[in-house]
Amino acid sequence: MPTDYYTVLGVERGSNESEIKRAYRALARKFHPDVAQDKAAAEIHFKEINEAYEVLSDPQKRSMYDRFGHTGNGASAGMGGFGPFGASEGFGDIFDMFFGSRASATRPTGPARGADLRYDLQITLEESFRGAEREVSFHHLGTCETCRGSGARAGTLIVHCDRCGGSGVVRAARQTPLGQFVTQTACTKCGGAGQIIPSPCETCRGSGRQERSRTLKVKIPPGVDDGSRIRIAGSGEAGERGGSAGDLYVYLAIAPHPRFRRDGNDLYLDVPIAFTQAALGGSTQVNALDGALDLQIATGTQSGATYRLRGRGMPTVRGSGRGDLLVTVHVVVPSKLSRREREVLEEFARLGGDRVDDRSFFDRVKDAFKVD
């Protein structure tokens, strides 16, 4: 059995029009599916509220309902469950009437900033170490040289849009049972710009921008690493409607080096040494990024030993110090020997030079802690 419309709205049968409207407004806010927690139940209740209000807010329908109830005047037929708003508007439009239009926001009508651009640049480790200046070329949307960014043909004017009055938005008022509601949308004639160009520039067709090529120099500071980014302000795409230009971001990649490996600000270098240098010690020359230097090899150095040379690595970008250079030595055994070299080595072997300590690591640890 259908629910009594007066019960649905919570009003007495003798209530006047303002009391019915006030009750309906309070219930519509409370049971709107977009704000209720139980959306399924709220939707059902919301339909009942709208159906009841459509009948009770119309004097003729209300009179028929009071005399014949639900079956006498066909009040329930064709309601669609949305009452005075019409079935085509749906919950979203009704919600907008109560709580403000979600579609009212429009794009800004003033100058628009140009887009930022990205340029990927590969540099060498030496350029990263010392710093460099590189030249880059790219295409972008720059200011139209013909109209200087105005978008209008020379000698013509830009006028305010006659549809929106230069505001860029169009407002529409709707009369509802809850009062007058105003919505605003972007003006379709000027596209939200608020201005009309009667005679567009022939070069840029009114956009104020044209594709252009550009070449500029990029200063690379010492110490940059993979993924470092250099920002060049104002070198991106030109803005619209006289807006400021975007920025150019140059992303750096360090090319692999044939000799050095980098980890942060530290450099790693492998250096070969003769087995006699490893056994007797001495000095060997190392070619670092900032020039040659002497590395002192300790007596009895084993292959794979690493020497740390502090402050001989990469500089920091902020200029506060440098990393280290870690040199790993690798003992090289000659593959060919002269007769004299063989004789000397054989003599060395007879004197015990061919003995190898094959004790395990744990045996050596035990000896180190042995108490005499």
VONU-39361 format. One record per residue (C-alpha): residue in one letter; y, z, x; residue number from 0. Coordinates in steps of 0.5 Angstrom, whole numbers. Layout:
N
+------+-------+-------+-------+-----+
! type !     Y !     Z !     X ! seq !
+------+-------+-------+-------+-----+
!    A !     Y !     Z !     X ! NUM !
...
+------+-------+-------+-------+-----+
This chain:
372
+------+-------+-------+-------+-----+
! type !     Y !     Z !     X ! seq !
+------+-------+-------+-------+-----+
!    M !     0 !     0 !     0 !   0 !
!    P !     7 !    -2 !     3 !   1 !
!    T !    11 !     4 !     5 !   2 !
!    D !    17 !     5 !     1 !   3 !
!    Y !    24 !     2 !     4 !   4 !
!    Y !    28 !     9 !     3 !   5 !
!    T !    22 !    13 !     7 !   6 !
!    V !    22 !     8 !    12 !   7 !
!    L !    30 !     9 !    14 !   8 !
!    G !    30 !    16 !    12 !   9 !
!    V !    35 !    16 !     7 !  10 !
!    E !    36 !    18 !    -1 !  11 !
!    R !    35 !    12 !    -6 !  12 !
!    G !    43 !    14 !    -8 !  13 !
!    S !    45 !    13 !    -1 !  14 !
!    N !    51 !     8 !     0 !  15 !
!    E !    52 !     2 !     5 !  16 !
!    S !    55 !     6 !    11 !  17 !
!    E !    49 !    11 !    10 !  18 !
!    I !    44 !     6 !    10 !  19 !
!    K !    47 !     2 !    16 !  20 !
!    R !    48 !     9 !    20 !  21 !
!    A !    41 !    11 !    19 !  22 !
!    Y !    38 !     4 !    21 !  23 !
!    R !    42 !     4 !    27 !  24 !
!    A !    39 !    10 !    30 !  25 !
!    L !    32 !     8 !    28 !  26 !
!    A !    33 !     1 !    32 !  27 !
!    R !    35 !     5 !    38 !  28 !
!    K !    30 !    10 !    38 !  29 !
!    F !    24 !     5 !    36 !  30 !
!    H !    26 !    -2 !    40 !  31 !
!    P !    20 !    -4 !    44 !  32 !
!    D !    24 !    -5 !    50 !  33 !
!    V !    26 !     3 !    50 !  34 !
!    A !    20 !     6 !    47 !  35 !
!    Q !    14 !     9 !    51 !  36 !
!    D !     9 !     7 !    46 !  37 !
!    K !    11 !    -1 !    46 !  38 !
!    A !     5 !    -3 !    41 !  39 !
!    A !     7 !     3 !    36 !  40 !
!    A !    14 !     2 !    37 !  41 !
!    E !    14 !    -6 !    35 !  42 !
!    I !    10 !    -4 !    28 !  43 !
!    H !    15 !     1 !    27 !  44 !
!    F !    21 !    -3 !    29 !  45 !
!    K !    19 !    -9 !    24 !  46 !
!    E !    18 !    -4 !    18 !  47 !
!    I !    25 !    -2 !    20 !  48 !
!    N !    28 !    -9 !    20 !  49 !
!    E !    25 !   -11 !    14 !  50 !
!    A !    27 !    -5 !    10 !  51 !
!    Y !    34 !    -6 !    12 !  52 !
!    E !    34 !   -13 !    10 !  53 !
!    V !    33 !   -11 !     3 !  54 !
!    L !    37 !    -5 !     2 !  55 !
!    S !    43 !    -8 !     6 !  56 !
!    D !    43 !   -14 !     1 !  57 !
!    P !    46 !   -11 !    -6 !  58 !
!    Q !    42 !   -17 !   -10 !  59 !
!    K !    35 !   -15 !    -6 !  60 !
!    R !    36 !    -8 !    -7 !  61 !
!    S !    37 !    -8 !   -14 !  62 !
!    M !    31 !   -12 !   -15 !  63 !
!    Y !    27 !    -7 !   -10 !  64 !
!    D !    29 !    -1 !   -14 !  65 !
!    R !    27 !    -5 !   -21 !  66 !
!    F !    21 !    -8 !   -19 !  67 !
!    G !    19 !    -5 !   -12 !  68 !
!    H !    15 !    -9 !    -7 !  69 !
!    T !    12 !   -14 !   -12 !  70 !
!    G !    18 !   -16 !   -16 !  71 !
!    N !    23 !   -19 !   -12 !  72 !
!    G !    19 !   -22 !    -6 !  73 !
!    A !    23 !   -18 !    -2 !  74 !
!    S !    17 !   -18 !     3 !  75 !
!    A !    16 !   -25 !     3 !  76 !
!    G !    18 !   -29 !     9 !  77 !
!    M !    21 !   -23 !    13 !  78 !
!    G !    18 !   -25 !    19 !  79 !
!    G !    19 !   -18 !    21 !  80 !
!    F !    26 !   -18 !    24 !  81 !
!    G !    30 !   -17 !    18 !  82 !
!    P !    38 !   -19 !    19 !  83 !
!    F !    37 !   -22 !    26 !  84 !
!    G !    32 !   -28 !    24 !  85 !
!    A !    25 !   -29 !    27 !  86 !
!    S !    28 !   -34 !    32 !  87 !
!    E !    32 !   -29 !    36 !  88 !
!    G !    26 !   -24 !    38 !  89 !
!    F !    26 !   -17 !    41 !  90 !
!    G !    30 !   -19 !    47 !  91 !
!    D !    36 !   -22 !    43 !  92 !
!    I !    36 !   -16 !    39 !  93 !
!    F !    36 !   -11 !    45 !  94 !
!    D !    42 !   -15 !    48 !  95 !
!    M !    46 !   -13 !    42 !  96 !
!    F !    45 !    -6 !    42 !  97 !
!    F !    45 !    -5 !    50 !  98 !
!    G !    49 !   -11 !    52 !  99 !
!    S !    47 !   -18 !    54 ! 100 !
!    R !    43 !   -18 !    60 ! 101 !
!    A !    45 !   -26 !    61 ! 102 !
!    S !    52 !   -24 !    61 ! 103 !
!    A !    52 !   -24 !    68 ! 104 !
!    T !    55 !   -30 !    71 ! 105 !
!    R !    56 !   -33 !    78 ! 106 !
!    P !    63 !   -31 !    82 ! 107 !
!    T !    68 !   -36 !    80 ! 108 !
!    G !    72 !   -35 !    87 ! 109 !
!    P !    70 !   -38 !    94 ! 110 !
!    A !    63 !   -38 !    96 ! 111 !
!    R !    61 !   -37 !   103 ! 112 !
!    G !    57 !   -42 !   107 ! 113 !
!    A !    50 !   -41 !   108 ! 114 !
!    D !    47 !   -38 !   115 ! 115 !
!    L !    43 !   -43 !   120 ! 116 !
!    R !    38 !   -42 !   125 ! 117 !
!    Y !    36 !   -45 !   131 ! 118 !
!    D !    30 !   -44 !   135 ! 119 !
!    L !    31 !   -45 !   143 ! 120 !
!    Q !    26 !   -44 !   149 ! 121 !
!    I !    29 !   -42 !   155 ! 122 !
!    T !    25 !   -40 !   162 ! 123 !
!    L !    24 !   -33 !   165 ! 124 !
!    E !    29 !   -35 !   170 ! 125 !
!    E !    34 !   -36 !   165 ! 126 !
!    S !    33 !   -30 !   162 ! 127 !
!    F !    33 !   -26 !   168 ! 128 !
!    R !    40 !   -29 !   171 ! 129 !
!    G !    43 !   -31 !   164 ! 130 !
!    A !    45 !   -38 !   162 ! 131 !
!    E !    49 !   -43 !   158 ! 132 !
!    R !    46 !   -48 !   154 ! 133 !
!    E !    48 !   -53 !   150 ! 134 !
!    V !    45 !   -54 !   143 ! 135 !
!    S !    46 !   -60 !   137 ! 136 !
!    F !    44 !   -59 !   130 ! 137 !
!    H !    46 !   -62 !   123 ! 138 !
!    H !    50 !   -58 !   118 ! 139 !
!    L !    54 !   -58 !   112 ! 140 !
!    G !    61 !   -58 !   115 ! 141 !
!    T !    68 !   -59 !   111 ! 142 !
!    C !    69 !   -66 !   109 ! 143 !
!    E !    74 !   -69 !   114 ! 144 !
!    T !    77 !   -73 !   108 ! 145 !
!    C !    79 !   -68 !   103 ! 146 !
!    R !    79 !   -62 !   108 ! 147 !
!    G !    75 !   -58 !   103 ! 148 !
!    S !    78 !   -59 !    97 ! 149 !
!    G !    74 !   -64 !    94 ! 150 !
!    A !    79 !   -68 !    91 ! 151 !
!    R !    82 !   -75 !    93 ! 152 !
!    A !    88 !   -75 !    97 ! 153 !
!    G !    94 !   -74 !    92 ! 154 !
!    T !    91 !   -72 !    86 ! 155 !
!    L !    91 !   -64 !    84 ! 156 !
!    I !    85 !   -59 !    82 ! 157 !
!    V !    86 !   -57 !    75 ! 158 !
!    H !    84 !   -51 !    71 ! 159 !
!    C !    78 !   -52 !    66 ! 160 !
!    D !    81 !   -53 !    59 ! 161 !
!    R !    74 !   -50 !    56 ! 162 !
!    C !    74 !   -43 !    60 ! 163 !
!    G !    81 !   -43 !    62 ! 164 !
!    G !    80 !   -42 !    69 ! 165 !
!    S !    75 !   -36 !    68 ! 166 !
!    G !    69 !   -40 !    69 ! 167 !
!    V !    66 !   -36 !    63 ! 168 !
!    V !    65 !   -38 !    56 ! 169 !
!    R !    65 !   -32 !    51 ! 170 !
!    A !    62 !   -32 !    44 ! 171 !
!    A !    63 !   -27 !    39 ! 172 !
!    R !    57 !   -26 !    34 ! 173 !
!    Q !    58 !   -22 !    27 ! 174 !
!    T !    52 !   -17 !    26 ! 175 !
!    P !    50 !   -11 !    22 ! 176 !
!    L !    52 !    -7 !    27 ! 177 !
!    G !    59 !   -10 !    28 ! 178 !
!    Q !    62 !   -15 !    33 ! 179 !
!    F !    58 !   -17 !    39 ! 180 !
!    V !    61 !   -21 !    45 ! 181 !
!    T !    57 !   -25 !    50 ! 182 !
!    Q !    59 !   -29 !    56 ! 183 !
!    T !    56 !   -35 !    60 ! 184 !
!    A !    58 !   -39 !    65 ! 185 !
!    C !    62 !   -45 !    63 ! 186 !
!    T !    58 !   -51 !    63 ! 187 !
!    K !    64 !   -56 !    64 ! 188 !
!    C !    66 !   -53 !    70 ! 189 !
!    G !    59 !   -50 !    72 ! 190 !
!    G !    63 !   -43 !    73 ! 191 !
!    A !    68 !   -45 !    78 ! 192 !
!    G !    74 !   -45 !    73 ! 193 !
!    Q !    77 !   -51 !    76 ! 194 !
!    I !    76 !   -59 !    75 ! 195 !
!    I !    77 !   -64 !    80 ! 196 !
!    P !    79 !   -70 !    75 ! 197 !
!    S !    79 !   -75 !    82 ! 198 !
!    P !    73 !   -73 !    86 ! 199 !
!    C !    74 !   -75 !    94 ! 200 !
!    E !    70 !   -81 !    95 ! 201 !
!    T !    67 !   -78 !   101 ! 202 !
!    C !    64 !   -72 !    99 ! 203 !
!    R !    64 !   -73 !    92 ! 204 !
!    G !    68 !   -67 !    90 ! 205 !
!    S !    63 !   -62 !    94 ! 206 !
!    G !    68 !   -61 !    99 ! 207 !
!    R !    63 !   -61 !   104 ! 208 !
!    Q !    59 !   -67 !   108 ! 209 !
!    E !    53 !   -67 !   113 ! 210 !
!    R !    56 !   -67 !   120 ! 211 !
!    S !    53 !   -66 !   127 ! 212 !
!    R !    55 !   -61 !   132 ! 213 !
!    T !    54 !   -59 !   139 ! 214 !
!    L !    56 !   -53 !   142 ! 215 !
!    K !    55 !   -48 !   148 ! 216 !
!    V !    51 !   -42 !   147 ! 217 !
!    K !    52 !   -36 !   152 ! 218 !
!    I !    45 !   -33 !   154 ! 219 !
!    P !    46 !   -26 !   157 ! 220 !
!    P !    41 !   -23 !   162 ! 221 !
!    G !    35 !   -19 !   160 ! 222 !
!    V !    34 !   -23 !   153 ! 223 !
!    D !    27 !   -23 !   151 ! 224 !
!    D !    22 !   -27 !   146 ! 225 !
!    G !    25 !   -26 !   139 ! 226 !
!    S !    32 !   -24 !   141 ! 227 !
!    R !    37 !   -27 !   137 ! 228 !
!    I !    44 !   -29 !   138 ! 229 !
!    R !    49 !   -30 !   133 ! 230 !
!    I !    55 !   -35 !   133 ! 231 !
!    A !    60 !   -33 !   127 ! 232 !
!    G !    63 !   -38 !   123 ! 233 !
!    S !    58 !   -44 !   126 ! 234 !
!    G !    54 !   -44 !   120 ! 235 !
!    E !    55 !   -49 !   114 ! 236 !
!    A !    62 !   -49 !   111 ! 237 !
!    G !    63 !   -45 !   104 ! 238 !
!    E !    65 !   -48 !    97 ! 239 !
!    R !    71 !   -48 !    94 ! 240 !
!    G !    75 !   -46 !   100 ! 241 !
!    G !    70 !   -40 !   102 ! 242 !
!    S !    68 !   -38 !   109 ! 243 !
!    A !    63 !   -41 !   113 ! 244 !
!    G !    56 !   -38 !   115 ! 245 !
!    D !    54 !   -36 !   121 ! 246 !
!    L !    49 !   -39 !   126 ! 247 !
!    Y !    43 !   -35 !   129 ! 248 !
!    V !    40 !   -38 !   135 ! 249 !
!    Y !    33 !   -35 !   136 ! 250 !
!    L !    30 !   -35 !   143 ! 251 !
!    A !    23 !   -36 !   146 ! 252 !
!    I !    21 !   -35 !   153 ! 253 !
!    A !    17 !   -40 !   156 ! 254 !
!    P !    10 !   -38 !   160 ! 255 !
!    H !    11 !   -37 !   167 ! 256 !
!    P !     6 !   -40 !   172 ! 257 !
!    R !     7 !   -33 !   177 ! 258 !
!    F !    10 !   -28 !   173 ! 259 !
!    R !     8 !   -24 !   167 ! 260 !
!    R !    13 !   -20 !   163 ! 261 !
!    D !    12 !   -13 !   159 ! 262 !
!    G !    19 !   -11 !   156 ! 263 !
!    N !    23 !   -10 !   162 ! 264 !
!    D !    17 !   -10 !   167 ! 265 !
!    L !    15 !   -16 !   171 ! 266 !
!    Y !     8 !   -17 !   174 ! 267 !
!    L !     6 !   -21 !   180 ! 268 !
!    D !    -1 !   -23 !   183 ! 269 !
!    V !    -1 !   -24 !   191 ! 270 !
!    P !    -6 !   -26 !   195 ! 271 !
!    I !    -7 !   -22 !   202 ! 272 !
!    A !   -12 !   -23 !   208 ! 273 !
!    F !   -18 !   -18 !   209 ! 274 !
!    T !   -15 !   -17 !   215 ! 275 !
!    Q !    -8 !   -14 !   212 ! 276 !
!    A !   -12 !   -10 !   207 ! 277 !
!    A !   -16 !    -7 !   213 ! 278 !
!    L !   -11 !    -6 !   218 ! 279 !
!    G !    -4 !    -6 !   213 ! 280 !
!    G !     2 !    -9 !   215 ! 281 !
!    S !     8 !   -13 !   211 ! 282 !
!    T !     7 !   -19 !   207 ! 283 !
!    Q !    13 !   -23 !   204 ! 284 !
!    V !    13 !   -23 !   196 ! 285 !
!    N !    18 !   -28 !   192 ! 286 !
!    A !    21 !   -24 !   187 ! 287 !
!    L !    26 !   -27 !   181 ! 288 !
!    D !    32 !   -25 !   185 ! 289 !
!    G !    29 !   -27 !   192 ! 290 !
!    A !    24 !   -26 !   198 ! 291 !
!    L !    22 !   -18 !   199 ! 292 !
!    D !    18 !   -15 !   204 ! 293 !
!    L !    12 !   -11 !   201 ! 294 !
!    Q !     8 !    -6 !   206 ! 295 !
!    I !     1 !    -6 !   205 ! 296 !
!    A !    -3 !     1 !   206 ! 297 !
!    T !    -9 !     1 !   211 ! 298 !
!    G !   -15 !     0 !   207 ! 299 !
!    T !   -12 !    -3 !   201 ! 300 !
!    Q !   -17 !    -5 !   196 ! 301 !
!    S !   -17 !   -12 !   192 ! 302 !
!    G !   -14 !   -10 !   186 ! 303 !
!    A !    -9 !    -5 !   188 ! 304 !
!    T !    -2 !    -5 !   185 ! 305 !
!    Y !     4 !    -3 !   188 ! 306 !
!    R !    10 !    -1 !   184 ! 307 !
!    L !    17 !    -4 !   186 ! 308 !
!    R !    22 !     0 !   182 ! 309 !
!    G !    29 !    -4 !   180 ! 310 !
!    R !    26 !   -10 !   182 ! 311 !
!    G !    24 !   -13 !   174 ! 312 !
!    M !    28 !   -15 !   169 ! 313 !
!    P !    35 !   -13 !   167 ! 314 !
!    T !    37 !   -10 !   161 ! 315 !
!    V !    41 !   -13 !   156 ! 316 !
!    R !    46 !    -8 !   155 ! 317 !
!    G !    47 !    -8 !   163 ! 318 !
!    S !    44 !    -1 !   164 ! 319 !
!    G !    39 !    -2 !   170 ! 320 !
!    R !    33 !    -6 !   171 ! 321 !
!    G !    25 !    -6 !   170 ! 322 !
!    D !    20 !    -5 !   175 ! 323 !
!    L !    16 !   -11 !   179 ! 324 !
!    L !     9 !    -9 !   179 ! 325 !
!    V !     5 !   -13 !   185 ! 326 !
!    T !    -3 !   -13 !   185 ! 327 !
!    V !    -6 !   -15 !   191 ! 328 !
!    H !   -12 !   -19 !   191 ! 329 !
!    V !   -16 !   -20 !   198 ! 330 !
!    V !   -18 !   -27 !   200 ! 331 !
!    V !   -24 !   -28 !   204 ! 332 !
!    P !   -24 !   -34 !   208 ! 333 !
!    S !   -29 !   -39 !   206 ! 334 !
!    K !   -29 !   -43 !   213 ! 335 !
!    L !   -29 !   -39 !   220 ! 336 !
!    S !   -28 !   -42 !   227 ! 337 !
!    R !   -34 !   -41 !   232 ! 338 !
!    R !   -29 !   -35 !   235 ! 339 !
!    E !   -27 !   -32 !   229 ! 340 !
!    R !   -35 !   -32 !   227 ! 341 !
!    E !   -36 !   -29 !   234 ! 342 !
!    V !   -31 !   -23 !   233 ! 343 !
!    L !   -33 !   -22 !   226 ! 344 !
!    E !   -41 !   -21 !   228 ! 345 !
!    E !   -38 !   -16 !   234 ! 346 !
!    F !   -35 !   -12 !   228 ! 347 !
!    A !   -41 !   -12 !   224 ! 348 !
!    R !   -45 !   -10 !   230 ! 349 !
!    L !   -40 !    -4 !   231 ! 350 !
!    G !   -41 !    -2 !   224 ! 351 !
!    G !   -36 !    -6 !   220 ! 352 !
!    D !   -41 !    -9 !   215 ! 353 !
!    R !   -43 !    -2 !   212 ! 354 !
!    V !   -41 !    -1 !   205 ! 355 !
!    D !   -40 !     6 !   201 ! 356 !
!    D !   -45 !     4 !   196 ! 357 !
!    R !   -45 !    11 !   193 ! 358 !
!    S !   -43 !    12 !   186 ! 359 !
!    F !   -37 !    15 !   183 ! 360 !
!    F !   -40 !    21 !   181 ! 361 !
!    D !   -43 !    22 !   188 ! 362 !
!    R !   -36 !    22 !   191 ! 363 !
!    V !   -33 !    26 !   186 ! 364 !
!    K !   -38 !    32 !   187 ! 365 !
!    D !   -37 !    31 !   195 ! 366 !
!    A !   -29 !    32 !   194 ! 367 !
!    F !   -31 !    39 !   190 ! 368 !
!    K !   -36 !    41 !   195 ! 369 !
!    V !   -35 !    48 !   198 ! 370 !
!    D !   -37 !    48 !   205 ! 371 !
+------+-------+-------+-------+-----+
